[in-house]
Amino acid sequence: MGDERATSFGAEAGSYEAGRPEYPFEAVAWMLETMPEGVRRIADVGAGTGKLTRALANAPDAEVVAIDPDPTMLAALRDRVPGIPTFAGTAEHLPLPDASVDAVVLGQAWHWVDPVAASAEIGRAVRPGGVLGLIWNIRDERADWVRRLTEIMHSSPAENMVNGPHGPQVSEPFGELESGSWEWNRAMSRTELHQMAFSRSYLITAAEDERTLIRRRMDDLFDELGLGDGTIDLPYITTAFRTTRS
């Protein structure tokens, strides 16, 4: 994983955990349904605080390990998902033996990696016939207020990749990506919306005056929407991709 923004999330691990949504189990199950039968060994790479790890741990016959370059995020994951082994590493440098797992998955993370190097390294660790799965929760900007919120916060590399003309790219030994999408809503308070925004890499690494301005503009939007002490439904589209190792 690349630049300063890619490794900035530990500074806001608490906001990340509170502000980021969970993954719909249906989307996670679809991403993994082509895995070989039997005990399923899955590596969650770029695992963060364990948002995707929790869903993986509920999969039948799953043995899950979590990998992330940030020790602060891994510490938060161990608090929230006890019993899951954690390791420092990246998609380009996995702490896994050859052909040792049935699937490698990345939630909100592939946009930070070198797709050629990461595909090759994941291909080394995944058994033939195993799965590479990629998944993102992206706000549904067909809603006007959500589009305005994104304009205030700035778009992210994740949104640019998933909503771009080509989508994510993978390389050998993986083939063409299949995709699926799921629409849903998450009820969020003003505080949670702020936590979601300030867990984003752009704002984590922004100057303090920029952070203050964005917070004020967000509050102006929330006031306009009449969001007081209650909640508002934030629409999401979860998009998942899967491909099989040759």
C-alpha positions, 0 to 999 in steps of 0.5 A: 500500500502506497502513500501517506494517506494509505497508512494514515488510518491508525490516527483515527482508529476510533472514528473509523470503527464508529463511522464506517459501516459494516458489510452486508453479509449477503455481499460477503457470502457472494464474494466467497461462494466459489471457494472450494468446499471444506474448511475455508482459510481466508486472509483479510488484507488491509483489515483495519479495525475488523469491519470485514473480519467480523463478517468473514468470521461468521462464514461456515467453516471459516478460519480467518487471519487479519493482515494490516500494515498499521499496528494501531488498527490491528490492536483495535481489531484484536479488541473488537474481534477476539481470537482472530490471528493478526499479522503485519503486512500488505497485499504486496508483501503477505506474511503467508506461506505459499498456497496456504489460503483458500481466499484473500479478501480486501475491504475498502483497500484495493485502491491503495495497492499496486494491482500487478504486484498485489495480484502476483503476491496474492496468487502466491499465497492462494491455492489454485482454484481459490478466490480473490475478493474485493469489496467496497461500501460506497455512499449512494450519490443519487441522493442529492444531499449525499452528493453534496456531502461528498462535495464537502468532504471530497471524493476518495480513491475508493469512490473514484475506483469503484465509480470510474469507467473501468473499476478495479483491475487485477492481474495474473494469476487471476482472471476477469472480475465478476461483480455484484451490488447491494443497496441498503441504508444506514441510520446515522447521527450527526456525530456518526456522520462526522466520525465517518468523514474524519476517518477518511484519508483526505481529512486525516492528513488535511491541515487543521484549518481545512478540517475546521472548514469541512466540519462547519460546512457539514454542520451547515448541510445537516442544519439545512436537512433538519438533523438535530439529535436524531438520525438520517438514513445514509444510502449505500451501495455495496459493490463486491468483486470476485475472481478465481486463481488459475 
